[in-house]
Every structure is written in C-alpha cells, then in structure tokens.
Amino acid sequence: MFDISSTEWTAIELSLRVATVATLVATPLGIGVAWLLARRDFWGKAVVDALIHLPLVLPPVVTGYLLLLTFGRRGLVGAWLADHLGIVFAFRWTGAALACGIMSFPLLVRPIRLSIEAVDRRLEQAAGTLGAEPWRVFATITLPLALPGVLAGMVLGFAKAIGEFGATITFVSNIPGETQTISSAIYSLIQTPDGDTAALRLVVVSVVIAMAALVASEWFARRALRRLHGN
Amino acid sequence: MLRVDVSKQLGEFAIEACFASEGRVTGLFGASGAGKTSLINIIAGLLRPDRGIIAIDDEVLDDTADRVHVPAHRRRIGYVFQDARLFPHLDVRENLDYGRRMNRLADDPAARARVTDLLDIGGLLDRRPGRLSGGERQRVALGRALLARPRLLLMDEPLGSLDEERKVEILPYLVRLRDEAGIPMVYVSHDAGELRQLATQVVMLKRGRVIAFGGAEVLPPAASA
C-alpha cells in the first residue's frame, strides 16, 4: 500500500513545486494589493477588489478557460510573452503555477489585508514624525506588525494552490511529469481500473501536506504573536 | 522662533490660530475640545491647514498661498503623544534608536547615554513596551523623540494618561529637559498647574481660537485651576 511509485512521486514533487512557486511569487504582489486595499482610497477600488475575488466565485473551469484564452499560445498575452520573452505558460508547469497563483490569490490577500487594517495608524504617524518616509514606515512598522496575517495568507494560499484542480486541468491539461499535480493524478487514477490503491496513497499524502501546512501556520502565528505583544 | 497663522475646518469645528513664540516652552492651554491637538498636528505636518503659514525660524513648513507643505517625516519635529505610541515589536533600545536610523544620523553613544540618564531609562533598554508602566512608557517616548534630534518638540498632554503619582514622577524630568536639552518645545495641557511649572510662554485656546497670549500670568489663578 505504501509503496509510492515514481509517477506518484513526480506528481507530489510537481504539486509542491507549483504551489511553492505560486505562493512565493504571489506573496509580494498580495502584500502590495492588500496594502492598497487597506490603506488607500482610489478610483476603481471596488472593481479591483471584485476582480481579485472573482476566482473565488467563478467556476474554476471558467477561470481556466479564460487563462487559456489570455495566456495560451495564441492568447493576447501568451503570444506576446512567447514571441518576446520566450515565456510559455500553456501546457507547462509554469502555467499550472500561474493558475494556482490566481486561484489562491483571494485567500492569500484577505488575511494580509485584515492584518494591515488592524495595524494602529497612530503608530505609523509616530514613525513619520520620527523621520521615516512612507515606504520605510511600511517596511519597519506596518509589515512587521502585520506579519502573522502575511504568514496566515501564505499558508492558506499554499493549501489552496496545492489542491487546485479545475482551473489547472483546463488551462494546462493533465500531462504526467509536466502538469500532473496530485489532484489531477488522483483524478486520472480514479478513472483507471485498479487505480484505487494508488489514488488512496495520494489522498493520504494530500491529507498529510494539508495538516502539516495548518500546523506550520499555527506555529508561525503563535511565534509572531509572542514577538508582537510580548514581553 | 515658531510662527503659526493657520485656519482649518474640521467638520463643524474651525481652528483660527495666529501666534509667534520665542519661548523655550510654549504652553498651549485650553479645555478639552479647544483644538489643541489639532493645532499641534498641523504644526507636526500630520494635518494640512486650509489656509496659512507654519514656519520655524526662516524655514517655511506650510504656506498654502505658495502651495508649500513639507511632509511630517521631513520636518524634524519631535512629537510625544499622550498615548506614548511606542512600537510594540521593538524593545526599548530599538524604539530609542528608531529616529536616528530613519534620519540616517551617525550613531552617537554619548547622546544616547545623556538621554537615557536624563530620563532614567537605562534599566529598561531590553524590555518590550508591553512590560513598561505608563510612566516608563512616556519617558521612553520622550527619549525616542529627543534622539531623533528634532529642532522642535511637540508634547500633547504627555502626562494626561497618568495618575497624580506618575505625574509627579515625570514632571521633574520635563523641567530638566527644558533647562538642559536646549530644544524649544510646544507643550499642550489643560492643566494650568503643569504649565505654570514648565511654560515660558502661554497660548490660550478656546473653541479653536487664540484668546490670550503671554507669560504664565495669562493662566487662570491657581485657586480656580
């Protein structure tokens, strides 16, 4: 039962790589967007907010198809990226990372935004009177104080990215070794006669990864809280 | 010299203030709601006046006619808030050092030692703000503002959140600060007794307007304070 085959390892390794890259690339962006939404009023803010949340409410297959239309070989952005920068998303693991990043973005942004909103603006003012330019106020006061939220967002985003299925399979298909993540491998195995045991193994692996992510986030949050309020 | 001539509308409330002060400690006196905090927020650059001028010596910090508004972080004006506002994730040493780092000043151990001695906070350096008493917090906030080497120090009821015992604990430090630090101060209070001990000049505010200006004699007599 616990003899994990090399195809399965490939899927596990790919899932971890896709989710890690998606989270690491999305985090700085997510912090920026969260800060904008928490601290700035601008024209079209409601639209930006809605756009970010769209992947949460759209059917994943729709998001995947929109990605294919935009970032596919013949897509508006995809063709340009392929011709000018040599970056191809369609049917590559990078495309899976893009799909996962977009699908997990709302879950990543929300805790960060909430924790930035919770940072006392009077502390930011105080930092200003001590000579800190706005970006340094952010780097030395806002961000460190919002760190628990950033970590929570990263863990949530990572968990979502590792479980993403609909948008990924629509956009980059289900190619073993290139775009077959744990989720799409399980899907294939269930469709195969005698695939049940292998599918179950991957299910156990998914549960373990998810639990580990939750425990890690809890641990980070506690440490961060101790650092902030403590003594 | 601090020159203030501004007006600012804040909802229903209007501030119209005009005074020029040469004193070492300018006391801003008035009941709560007189506009004292708003006025020093304007001086600090945290609030933008609708009209008028703020200048220190020859340097104009706000001039609405010329569209001049120097942002708070470039004013070199220290601010001690009523609620201290120490950074909770930094220990006392890092809080004290914050202004020096942000202003990119050279490390100055002598200045640090002088300020920690003056305020008696040498024993607190490794603590987090969460483990300080109200009076200790206020002293650290004072030290933090001083070590940023401001050319003017604003204090918004720094004793306001403290009980009588703590006030008596801090007041001597403020007197020492006035006599030794050589930084002009604007000291906001609704307590005439405090200002009588500290202020060299008094600006009396009522409903956003200056109603009296002069020495400590413009304060209400002790009996009615």
Interface residues (C-beta under 8 A of the other chain):
Chain A: D120 R122 L123 Q125 A126 A127 G128 T129 L130 G131 A132 E133 P134 R136 V137 T140 I141 P144 L145 R227 L228 H229 G230 N231
Chain B: A44 G45 L46 P71 A72 H73 R74 R75 R76 I77 G78 Y79 F81 D83 R85 F87 P88 H89 Y98 G99 M102 N103 R127 R128 G130 R131 R144 A145 A148
